[in-house]
């Protein structure tokens, strides 16, 4: 190497300082300084990024809101909630940091939807609707519901609207049955009232009719008198 290509003392100090600074950085800092071109799960950089996400305030807030929703909802039983949480933890453990970022954004979007008035009404109604069923029927209906954790925000909103339409349909059907029952009850009541009025009128006519005897008017004779004359 000639003098023109040999690094200067200043350049060698800059390189040495950069190497020392890189070694002093933690894995997550080094990954942020040199982000990988694509997601590679279980690499040092990916695991460091994933740890950053899991320990970050946004993840804690989002998962806290999700846990709060699961604790207050009335659709799933406590045993079903435990299974959902176990499944969630298993999914998170197998995700790359990039998958985890997508999941975090999805949870944020879905929690915003779940906190809308329409979603709260749908959740409350669905809980009451399912609670009135037998265990077997309830389990059958729950199997029809999409997995909350596997839906994206658009699918969740479509499901909320489907439940709201089902609620409206069943309420209208119930109102129709109630209206028909009221018409029948009113008809029976009117018939009973008419029968009672007719009975009262008949009783009143009997009470107001004068007592009548063929011997009180027209000089009618007593039976004994009639028999004596004939003799």
Secondary structure as GFF3:
##gff-version 3
##sequence-region A 1 231
A	DSSP	alpha_helix	9	24	.	.	.	ID=ss1
A	DSSP	alpha_helix	27	33	.	.	.	ID=ss2
A	DSSP	alpha_helix	44	54	.	.	.	ID=ss3
A	DSSP	alpha_helix	57	72	.	.	.	ID=ss4
A	DSSP	alpha_helix	78	93	.	.	.	ID=ss5
A	DSSP	alpha_helix	97	114	.	.	.	ID=ss6
A	DSSP	alpha_helix	117	131	.	.	.	ID=ss7
A	DSSP	alpha_helix	135	144	.	.	.	ID=ss8
A	DSSP	alpha_helix	153	208	.	.	.	ID=ss9
A	DSSP	alpha_helix	223	230	.	.	.	ID=ss10
###
